[in-house]
Amino acid sequence: MTESLNQLLKTSILKNWDHKALCDAGKEAISFREMAEKIAQLHLILQEAGIKPQDKVAICGRNSASWSITFLALMTYGAVPVPILNDFKADSIHNIVNHSDARIFWADDTTLNNVTLSEMTALEAVIQLGTNTVVYSREAQLAEYAQNIKQHFAERYPNGYSKEDVVVHDEQPDEIALINYTSGSTGFSKGVILPYRALWSNVRFSIDNISYLKADDGMINMLPLAHMYGLAIEMLFPLCKGCYVYFLGKTPSPKILMAAFAQVQPKLIIAVPLILEKIIRSKVLPALQKPLLKVLMHIPGINNIILKKVRKQLIDAFGGRLEMIVMGGAALNGEIEDLLRRMKFPYTVGYGMTECAPLVAYAPWYEIKKASCGKIVDRMEARIVPLQENDKVGELWVRGTNTMLGYYKNEEATKSTFKDGWMNTGDLCEFDKDGFLYIRGRNKNLILGPSGQNIYPEEIEDKINNMPYVAESLVVDREGQLVALIYPDYEKGKQDGLDADAVKQIVLDNRNELNKQLPTYSRIIKIELRDEEFEKTPKRSIRRFMYK
């Protein structure tokens, strides 16, 4: 690999010097030059703190320009960032900081108010994100140095900071770039060791395959930066492309998102299916369900005119310049996907995992097949290992540039995941004749039927979620019988003039129709209704381990 991630970033900084790079909602944008200056200031603080290449530094806080600058400073210095999801509970943060051997902990004010510093005894310093105020340090002079960083910076660059002063760490492909602790649906967090080659490969693939993004185009950051999709695809890729990143700073409610779409007018949106589904359910489906439109939708020619108009309205809702929405993290609702395909809406579904930083499969919207998640990305290989002889479905194993080095201080988990250079994803998949990948479920979630049949709960859940007044569902095995846990869509019921009891009854009655669509061995014996949503991971996957 002749090209490197840090060099890609440096080239973009120099090329886009006066263009905007980062923008917090409601604030002035920061240019690439200003970003580079702030990175250089943090390099001086890291040097003063005695941080060396490959030393671990934890970072935890809300998505922001400050978070991004701190991460980039660590990466271009050669330190190993340990991003921590800011919605983790205090004990989880303590454990990750300790387990990762972090020497410094950068955290925002909310995180600092929640954690207990005495629980992280190995830390040499704690620094506040944004202000770079040293909250704690073993060495007293560090606090004073950081407080006067502008003076030290001016002394270091007496003629002002210029393009010639931009310096980045010259990394090796297999050198550790970061350690990312997973937050999956199984409840067990492991430290994924990602090398520079994996991050570079993801960014390089994105640059090569998303050509319509240009300098000064904006990209809205919606996913957590401590999650690989948010970090690699919503931050590193656009910055290396010369685009600017717009940070929402708040939970992406429909109102906040609509305002951001109108301001930024993004060409590319990375999101979880839930966000798109909510917008379509609130803005598109009610109109199409009006009596007159329902009739017109069955008239050839007229239905295409209606769908074309709806498509334009939907693209306008996303800012008017949308080229594509890429979704991942969960399956797209079948009913919604059918509608999107009918109106030729530019959506696609990708597949990835933290262990691949994150991309495994992708295809642009005009190539993607229904229910698939694309083809294996560049510099990666994949194979299916059947669970039973002659099965089309089996475990997906991958190898290539994107894969991790292993799990930090967890040799047992690393050995069980790798075999002869191949990495077991733990997902049950199949390929079609054209090489498109289809996810059937997690191996850990697989349920054996009464006669040894493979039952994929995710496939049943997809059918349930397409039924009237179902918001989300989970299928579990209880003593050999399948039970569906369902959270009803009370909001949709209210819109249709139904009270909660009426909605519940409709959802319960769905079972008969559902079982007509299922083989005998995978039929649902009982439906249990929930009064609140399921607990979710940051990428909006249900934490399945919490529900039995």
C-alpha positions as CSV (number, residue, x, y, z in Angstrom):
1,M,0.0,0.0,0.0
2,T,1.7,3.1,-1.2
3,E,-1.1,5.5,-0.2
4,S,-1.9,6.0,3.5
5,L,-4.8,7.3,5.5
6,N,-2.9,10.1,7.1
7,Q,-1.4,11.2,3.8
8,L,-4.9,11.2,2.3
9,L,-6.1,13.5,5.1
10,K,-3.0,15.7,4.7
11,T,-3.4,16.1,1.0
12,S,-7.1,17.1,1.5
13,I,-6.1,19.7,4.1
14,L,-3.6,21.3,1.8
15,K,-5.9,21.2,-1.2
16,N,-8.9,22.6,0.6
17,W,-7.0,25.0,3.0
18,D,-9.6,27.8,2.9
19,H,-12.7,25.6,2.5
20,K,-14.9,24.7,5.4
21,A,-14.3,21.4,7.1
22,L,-16.3,21.1,10.3
23,C,-19.5,22.8,11.5
24,D,-21.5,22.4,14.7
25,A,-25.2,23.2,14.3
26,G,-25.9,26.9,15.0
27,K,-22.2,27.8,14.9
28,E,-19.7,29.1,12.3
29,A,-17.9,26.5,10.3
30,I,-14.2,25.7,10.8
31,S,-12.0,25.7,7.7
32,F,-9.4,23.0,6.9
33,R,-6.7,25.5,7.9
34,E,-8.3,26.2,11.3
35,M,-8.8,22.5,11.8
36,A,-5.1,21.8,11.0
37,E,-4.1,24.6,13.5
38,K,-6.2,23.0,16.3
39,I,-4.8,19.6,15.5
40,A,-1.2,21.0,15.7
41,Q,-2.0,22.6,19.1
42,L,-3.2,19.2,20.4
43,H,0.0,17.6,19.0
44,L,1.9,20.0,21.3
45,I,-0.2,19.0,24.3
46,L,0.3,15.3,23.5
47,Q,4.0,15.9,23.3
48,E,4.1,17.7,26.6
49,A,2.1,14.8,28.2
50,G,4.8,12.4,27.1
51,I,2.5,10.5,24.7
52,K,4.4,8.3,22.2
53,P,3.2,6.6,19.0
54,Q,0.9,3.6,19.8
55,D,0.1,4.9,23.3
56,K,-3.7,4.6,24.0
57,V,-5.8,7.7,24.5
58,A,-9.6,7.3,25.2
59,I,-12.1,9.8,24.0
60,C,-15.8,10.1,25.0
61,G,-18.4,12.7,24.2
62,R,-21.2,13.9,22.0
63,N,-20.5,14.2,18.3
64,S,-19.0,17.6,17.6
65,A,-16.2,19.4,15.8
66,S,-14.1,19.2,19.0
67,W,-14.5,15.4,19.1
68,S,-13.5,15.2,15.5
69,I,-10.4,17.4,15.9
70,T,-9.3,15.4,19.0
71,F,-9.6,12.1,17.2
72,L,-7.7,13.5,14.1
73,A,-5.0,14.9,16.3
74,L,-4.5,11.5,18.0
75,M,-4.5,9.7,14.6
76,T,-2.1,12.1,12.9
77,Y,0.2,12.0,16.0
78,G,0.4,8.3,15.9
79,A,-1.4,7.6,19.2
80,V,-4.1,5.0,19.3
81,P,-7.6,6.6,19.9
82,V,-10.1,4.5,21.9
83,P,-13.5,6.0,21.0
84,I,-16.2,5.3,23.6
85,L,-19.9,5.7,23.0
86,N,-21.2,8.6,25.2
87,D,-24.4,6.8,26.0
88,F,-22.4,4.0,27.8
89,K,-23.0,3.9,31.5
90,A,-20.3,5.0,33.9
91,D,-19.1,1.5,34.8
92,S,-18.8,0.5,31.1
93,I,-16.7,3.7,30.5
94,H,-14.5,2.9,33.5
95,N,-14.0,-0.7,32.3
96,I,-13.0,0.4,28.7
97,V,-10.6,3.1,29.8
98,N,-8.9,0.6,32.2
99,H,-9.0,-2.4,29.8
100,S,-7.6,-0.4,26.9
101,D,-4.6,0.9,29.0
102,A,-5.5,4.5,28.1
103,R,-2.9,7.0,29.4
104,I,-5.1,10.1,28.8
105,F,-8.9,10.4,28.8
106,W,-10.5,13.2,26.7
107,A,-14.2,13.7,27.7
108,D,-17.0,16.2,27.4
109,D,-18.6,17.9,30.4
110,T,-21.6,15.4,30.5
111,T,-19.3,12.4,30.6
112,L,-17.0,14.0,33.2
113,N,-20.1,14.6,35.4
114,N,-21.1,10.9,35.2
115,V,-17.8,9.1,35.6
116,T,-15.7,8.6,38.7
117,L,-12.0,9.4,38.1
118,S,-10.9,7.2,41.1
119,E,-12.2,4.2,39.2
120,M,-9.7,4.8,36.4
121,T,-6.5,4.6,38.4
122,A,-4.0,4.1,35.5
123,L,-4.9,7.5,33.9
124,E,-2.2,10.0,33.8
125,A,-4.4,12.9,32.7
126,V,-8.1,13.8,32.1
127,I,-8.8,16.6,29.6
128,Q,-12.1,18.3,28.7
129,L,-13.2,18.1,25.1
130,G,-13.5,21.4,23.4
131,T,-11.7,23.6,25.9
132,N,-8.8,21.2,26.4
133,T,-8.8,22.1,30.1
134,V,-6.8,19.6,32.1
135,V,-9.2,18.3,34.8
136,Y,-6.6,16.0,36.3
137,S,-2.9,15.3,35.7
138,R,-0.1,13.5,37.6
139,E,2.2,16.2,36.2
140,A,1.2,19.7,37.4
141,Q,2.9,21.5,34.5
142,L,0.6,19.8,31.9
143,A,-2.4,21.9,33.1
144,E,-0.5,25.1,32.9
145,Y,0.9,24.2,29.5
146,A,-2.6,23.4,28.1
147,Q,-4.0,26.6,29.6
148,N,-1.4,28.6,27.7
149,I,-1.4,26.5,24.5
150,K,-2.0,29.5,22.2
151,Q,1.1,31.2,23.5
152,H,3.1,28.0,23.1
153,F,1.7,27.5,19.6
154,A,2.7,31.1,18.6
155,E,6.2,30.4,20.0
156,R,6.5,27.2,18.0
157,Y,5.3,28.9,14.8
158,P,6.5,32.5,15.1
159,N,5.8,33.2,11.4
160,G,2.3,31.8,11.6
161,Y,1.0,28.3,10.8
162,S,1.3,27.5,7.1
163,K,0.8,24.5,4.8
164,E,4.4,23.6,5.1
165,D,3.9,23.1,8.9
166,V,1.3,20.3,8.5
167,V,2.9,17.1,9.7
168,V,1.2,13.7,10.0
169,H,2.4,10.4,11.4
170,D,3.9,8.1,8.7
171,E,2.0,5.0,9.6
172,Q,2.6,1.4,8.5
173,P,-0.4,-0.6,7.0
174,D,-0.6,-3.1,10.0
175,E,0.1,-0.5,12.6
176,I,-2.8,0.0,15.1
177,A,-5.0,2.9,14.1
178,L,-7.6,2.6,16.9
179,I,-9.3,0.2,19.3
180,N,-13.1,0.3,19.0
181,Y,-15.2,-1.4,21.6
182,T,-18.3,-3.0,20.2
183,S,-21.8,-2.4,21.4
184,G,-23.6,-5.2,19.8
185,S,-26.9,-7.0,20.5
186,T,-25.2,-9.7,22.5
187,G,-24.3,-7.5,25.4
188,F,-20.6,-8.4,25.5
189,S,-18.2,-5.5,24.6
190,K,-14.8,-6.4,23.0
191,G,-12.0,-4.2,21.9
192,V,-11.6,-4.4,18.2
193,I,-8.0,-3.7,17.1
194,L,-8.2,-1.9,13.7
195,P,-5.1,-1.3,11.6
196,Y,-4.5,1.8,9.4
197,R,-4.9,-0.4,6.3
198,A,-8.5,-1.2,7.3
199,L,-9.5,2.5,7.7
200,W,-7.6,3.5,4.6
201,S,-9.3,0.8,2.5
202,N,-12.8,1.9,3.7
203,V,-12.0,5.6,2.9
204,R,-10.4,4.7,-0.5
205,F,-13.5,2.6,-1.5
206,S,-15.8,5.4,-0.6
207,I,-13.8,7.9,-2.6
208,D,-13.7,5.6,-5.6
209,N,-17.4,4.7,-5.5
210,I,-19.0,8.0,-4.5
211,S,-17.8,10.3,-7.2
212,Y,-20.6,12.9,-7.1
213,L,-19.3,14.5,-3.8
214,K,-17.2,17.6,-4.4
215,A,-15.3,20.0,-2.2
216,D,-17.7,22.2,-0.2
217,D,-20.4,19.6,-0.3
218,G,-21.8,19.0,3.2
219,M,-22.4,15.7,4.9
220,I,-24.6,15.5,8.0
221,N,-23.2,13.4,10.8
222,M,-26.1,11.3,12.4
223,L,-24.4,8.2,13.6
224,P,-22.1,8.1,16.7
225,L,-18.5,9.0,15.9
226,A,-17.5,6.2,18.4
227,H,-19.2,3.8,16.0
228,M,-17.3,2.8,12.9
229,Y,-19.9,3.8,10.3
230,G,-20.1,7.3,11.8
231,L,-16.3,7.5,12.2
232,A,-15.2,6.1,8.8
233,I,-18.0,7.0,6.4
234,E,-19.5,10.2,8.0
235,M,-16.2,11.8,9.1
236,L,-13.0,10.4,7.7
237,F,-14.3,9.9,4.1
238,P,-15.9,13.3,3.6
239,L,-12.8,15.1,5.1
240,C,-10.5,13.2,2.9
241,K,-12.8,14.1,0.0
242,G,-12.7,17.8,0.8
243,C,-16.3,18.0,2.0
244,Y,-17.4,19.5,5.3
245,V,-19.1,17.6,8.2
246,Y,-22.1,19.1,9.8
247,F,-22.7,17.9,13.4
248,L,-26.3,17.9,14.7
249,G,-25.3,17.9,18.3
250,K,-28.6,16.6,19.4
251,T,-30.7,13.4,19.0
252,P,-31.8,13.4,15.4
253,S,-35.5,14.0,15.8
254,P,-37.5,14.5,12.5
255,K,-37.7,18.2,13.2
256,I,-34.0,18.6,13.8
257,L,-33.2,16.5,10.7
258,M,-35.5,18.4,8.4
259,A,-33.9,21.7,9.4
260,A,-30.4,20.2,8.9
261,F,-31.4,18.8,5.5
262,A,-32.7,22.2,4.4
263,Q,-29.5,24.0,5.5
264,V,-26.8,21.5,4.3
265,Q,-28.7,20.1,1.3
266,P,-26.6,16.8,1.4
267,K,-26.0,14.7,-1.7
268,L,-25.2,11.6,0.5
269,I,-27.0,10.5,3.7
270,I,-25.8,7.7,5.9
271,A,-28.6,6.5,8.1
272,V,-30.2,3.5,9.9
273,P,-33.5,2.3,8.3
274,L,-35.5,3.5,11.2
275,I,-34.9,7.2,10.3
276,L,-36.0,6.7,6.6
277,E,-39.0,4.6,7.7
278,K,-40.2,7.2,10.1
279,I,-40.1,10.0,7.5
280,I,-41.9,7.9,4.9
281,R,-44.6,6.7,7.4
282,S,-45.2,10.3,8.5
283,K,-44.9,12.1,5.1
284,V,-45.6,9.7,2.3
285,L,-47.9,6.8,3.4
286,P,-50.7,9.0,4.8
287,A,-51.1,10.7,1.4
288,L,-51.0,7.5,-0.6
289,Q,-53.7,6.0,1.7
290,K,-56.3,8.6,0.9
291,P,-59.3,7.1,-1.0
292,L,-58.8,8.9,-4.3
293,L,-55.0,8.3,-4.5
294,K,-55.5,4.6,-3.6
295,V,-57.8,4.3,-6.7
296,L,-55.5,6.3,-8.9
297,M,-52.5,4.1,-7.9
298,H,-54.1,1.2,-9.6
299,I,-54.4,3.0,-13.0
300,P,-51.4,2.3,-15.2
301,G,-49.6,5.5,-16.3
302,I,-51.3,7.6,-13.6
303,N,-49.6,5.7,-10.8
304,N,-46.2,6.4,-12.3
305,I,-47.0,10.1,-12.4
306,I,-48.0,10.0,-8.7
307,L,-44.9,8.1,-7.7
308,K,-42.7,10.5,-9.6
309,K,-44.3,13.4,-7.7
310,V,-43.9,11.6,-4.4
311,R,-40.3,10.9,-5.2
312,K,-39.6,14.6,-5.8
313,Q,-41.4,15.6,-2.6
314,L,-39.3,13.1,-0.7
315,I,-36.0,14.2,-2.2
316,D,-37.0,17.8,-1.5
317,A,-37.6,16.8,2.2
318,F,-34.0,15.7,2.2
319,G,-32.7,19.1,1.0
320,G,-33.3,18.8,-2.7
321,R,-29.9,17.6,-3.9
322,L,-30.0,14.0,-2.7
323,E,-28.1,11.5,-4.8
324,M,-28.3,8.5,-2.5
325,I,-29.2,7.3,1.0
326,V,-27.1,4.4,2.3
327,M,-28.5,2.4,5.1
328,G,-27.0,-0.3,7.3
329,G,-27.3,-1.7,10.8
330,A,-30.6,-3.4,10.3
331,A,-32.9,-4.7,7.6
332,L,-35.2,-2.3,5.7
333,N,-38.9,-2.9,6.2
334,G,-40.2,-4.9,3.3
335,E,-43.3,-2.7,2.7
336,I,-41.2,0.5,2.7
337,E,-38.6,-1.1,0.4
338,D,-41.3,-2.1,-2.2
339,L,-42.5,1.5,-2.2
340,L,-39.0,3.0,-2.6
341,R,-38.3,0.6,-5.5
342,R,-41.5,1.5,-7.2
343,M,-40.7,5.2,-7.1
344,K,-37.1,4.6,-8.1
345,F,-35.9,6.4,-5.0
346,P,-32.1,6.4,-4.6
347,Y,-31.6,4.2,-1.6
348,T,-29.2,1.3,-1.0
349,V,-28.5,-1.0,1.9
350,G,-24.9,-1.9,2.8
351,Y,-23.5,-4.4,5.2
352,G,-20.6,-4.2,7.5
353,M,-19.3,-4.6,11.0
354,T,-16.9,-3.0,13.4
355,E,-14.3,-5.8,12.8
356,C,-14.1,-4.6,9.1
357,A,-14.0,-0.9,9.8
358,P,-16.9,-1.3,8.7
359,L,-17.5,-2.2,5.1
360,V,-18.1,-5.7,3.8
361,A,-20.7,-5.4,1.1
362,Y,-22.2,-2.5,-0.9
363,A,-23.8,-1.6,-4.3
364,P,-25.2,1.7,-5.6
365,W,-28.9,2.2,-5.6
366,Y,-29.3,1.6,-9.3
367,E,-27.7,-1.8,-9.0
368,I,-28.9,-3.1,-5.6
369,K,-31.4,-6.0,-5.6
370,K,-34.4,-6.1,-3.3
371,A,-33.5,-7.4,0.2
372,S,-29.8,-7.7,-0.6
373,C,-27.0,-5.6,0.8
374,G,-24.8,-5.4,-2.3
375,K,-21.6,-7.2,-3.4
376,I,-18.4,-7.7,-1.5
377,V,-16.3,-4.5,-1.6
378,D,-12.9,-4.0,-3.1
379,R,-9.9,-5.7,-1.4
380,M,-12.1,-8.1,0.4
381,E,-13.1,-11.8,-0.2
382,A,-16.0,-13.8,1.2
383,R,-17.2,-17.4,1.4
384,I,-20.2,-19.2,2.8
385,V,-19.6,-22.1,5.2
386,P,-22.9,-24.1,5.3
387,L,-24.1,-25.2,8.7
388,Q,-25.5,-28.4,7.1
389,E,-24.4,-30.1,3.9
390,N,-26.0,-28.7,0.7
391,D,-27.4,-25.6,2.5
392,K,-27.3,-22.4,0.6
393,V,-27.3,-20.4,3.8
394,G,-24.3,-20.6,6.0
395,E,-21.8,-18.5,8.1
396,L,-20.2,-15.7,6.2
397,W,-16.4,-15.7,6.5
398,V,-14.3,-12.8,5.1
399,R,-10.7,-11.9,4.6
400,G,-8.8,-8.9,3.1
401,T,-7.6,-5.4,3.8
402,N,-10.6,-4.3,5.9
403,T,-10.3,-6.9,8.6
404,M,-9.2,-6.3,12.1
405,L,-6.0,-7.5,13.8
406,G,-8.0,-9.2,16.6
407,Y,-9.5,-8.4,20.0
408,Y,-7.5,-6.4,22.4
409,K,-6.2,-8.6,25.3
410,N,-8.6,-11.3,24.3
411,E,-6.6,-14.1,22.6
412,E,-9.3,-16.7,23.0
413,A,-11.9,-14.6,21.2
414,T,-9.4,-13.7,18.5
415,K,-8.5,-17.4,17.9
416,S,-12.2,-18.4,17.7
417,T,-12.9,-15.7,15.1
418,F,-10.0,-16.4,12.8
419,K,-9.1,-19.6,10.9
420,D,-6.4,-19.7,8.1
421,G,-6.6,-16.0,7.6
422,W,-10.4,-16.0,7.3
423,M,-12.6,-14.1,9.8
424,N,-16.0,-15.4,10.9
425,T,-18.6,-12.7,10.9
426,G,-21.1,-14.7,12.9
427,D,-23.8,-13.8,10.3
428,L,-25.9,-16.3,8.4
429,C,-25.9,-15.4,4.7
430,E,-26.2,-16.6,1.1
431,F,-25.1,-15.3,-2.3
432,D,-27.2,-15.3,-5.4
433,K,-25.9,-16.2,-8.8
434,D,-24.9,-12.6,-9.5
435,G,-22.8,-12.3,-6.3
436,F,-25.3,-10.2,-4.3
437,L,-25.3,-10.9,-0.5
438,Y,-28.4,-11.6,1.5
439,I,-28.3,-11.6,5.3
440,R,-30.6,-14.2,6.9
441,G,-29.7,-13.6,10.5
442,R,-27.1,-14.1,13.2
443,N,-25.8,-17.5,13.9
444,K,-26.3,-16.8,17.6
445,N,-30.0,-16.1,16.9
446,L,-30.6,-19.2,14.9
447,I,-33.4,-21.4,16.3
448,L,-33.7,-25.1,15.5
449,G,-37.1,-26.3,14.6
450,P,-38.8,-29.4,16.0
451,S,-37.2,-31.6,13.3
452,G,-33.9,-29.8,13.1
453,Q,-35.1,-27.1,10.6
454,N,-33.2,-23.8,10.6
455,I,-35.4,-20.9,11.7
456,Y,-34.2,-17.4,11.2
457,P,-36.1,-15.1,13.6
458,E,-35.1,-12.0,11.6
459,E,-37.1,-13.2,8.6
460,I,-40.2,-13.8,10.7
461,E,-39.7,-10.4,12.3
462,D,-39.6,-8.7,8.8
463,K,-43.0,-10.2,8.0
464,I,-44.4,-9.1,11.4
465,N,-43.1,-5.6,10.9
466,N,-45.0,-5.3,7.6
467,M,-48.3,-6.1,9.3
468,P,-50.8,-3.4,10.5
469,Y,-49.9,-1.3,13.5
470,V,-46.6,-3.0,14.3
471,A,-43.8,-0.7,15.2
472,E,-41.1,-3.4,15.9
473,S,-40.9,-7.0,17.0
474,L,-38.7,-9.7,18.3
475,V,-39.1,-13.5,17.9
476,V,-37.9,-15.7,20.8
477,D,-37.8,-19.4,21.5
478,R,-39.5,-20.5,24.7
479,E,-39.2,-24.2,25.4
480,G,-39.5,-25.1,21.8
481,Q,-42.3,-22.7,20.9
482,L,-41.9,-19.4,19.1
483,V,-43.3,-16.3,20.8
484,A,-43.4,-12.8,19.1
485,L,-42.7,-9.8,21.3
486,I,-44.3,-6.8,19.7
487,Y,-44.4,-3.0,20.3
488,P,-47.5,-1.7,18.6
489,D,-47.5,1.5,16.5
490,Y,-49.8,3.5,18.8
491,E,-48.9,6.7,17.0
492,K,-50.2,5.3,13.6
493,G,-53.3,4.1,15.4
494,K,-54.0,7.5,16.8
495,Q,-53.7,9.0,13.4
496,D,-56.3,6.6,12.1
497,G,-58.7,7.4,15.0
498,L,-58.0,4.2,17.0
499,D,-57.5,4.0,20.7
500,A,-54.8,1.9,22.3
501,D,-57.1,-1.1,23.0
502,A,-58.2,-1.2,19.3
503,V,-54.6,-1.1,18.1
504,K,-53.6,-4.0,20.5
505,Q,-56.5,-6.2,19.3
506,I,-55.5,-5.7,15.6
507,V,-51.9,-6.6,16.4
508,L,-53.0,-9.7,18.3
509,D,-55.3,-10.7,15.4
510,N,-52.3,-10.4,13.0
511,R,-51.0,-13.8,14.2
512,N,-53.5,-15.8,12.2
513,E,-52.6,-14.0,8.9
514,L,-48.9,-14.3,9.8
515,N,-49.0,-18.0,10.4
516,K,-50.6,-18.5,7.0
517,Q,-47.3,-17.1,5.5
518,L,-45.0,-19.4,7.6
519,P,-44.1,-23.1,7.4
520,T,-45.7,-25.2,10.2
521,Y,-42.4,-25.5,12.1
522,S,-41.9,-21.7,12.3
523,R,-45.4,-20.6,13.2
524,I,-45.9,-18.2,16.1
525,I,-47.7,-19.7,19.1
526,K,-48.3,-16.5,21.0
527,I,-48.0,-12.7,20.8
528,E,-46.9,-10.7,23.8
529,L,-47.5,-6.9,23.6
530,R,-45.1,-4.3,25.0
531,D,-45.9,-0.9,26.3
532,E,-42.5,0.6,25.3
533,E,-39.9,0.3,22.6
534,F,-37.1,-2.3,22.8
535,E,-33.7,-1.3,24.1
536,K,-31.4,-0.5,21.2
537,T,-27.7,-0.2,20.4
538,P,-26.4,3.1,19.0
539,K,-27.0,1.8,15.4
540,R,-30.6,1.1,16.4
541,S,-30.4,-2.7,16.5
542,I,-32.5,-4.3,19.3
543,R,-30.4,-5.6,22.2
544,R,-31.7,-9.1,21.8
545,F,-29.9,-10.5,24.8
546,M,-32.2,-8.5,27.1
547,Y,-35.3,-10.3,25.9
548,K,-36.1,-14.0,26.3
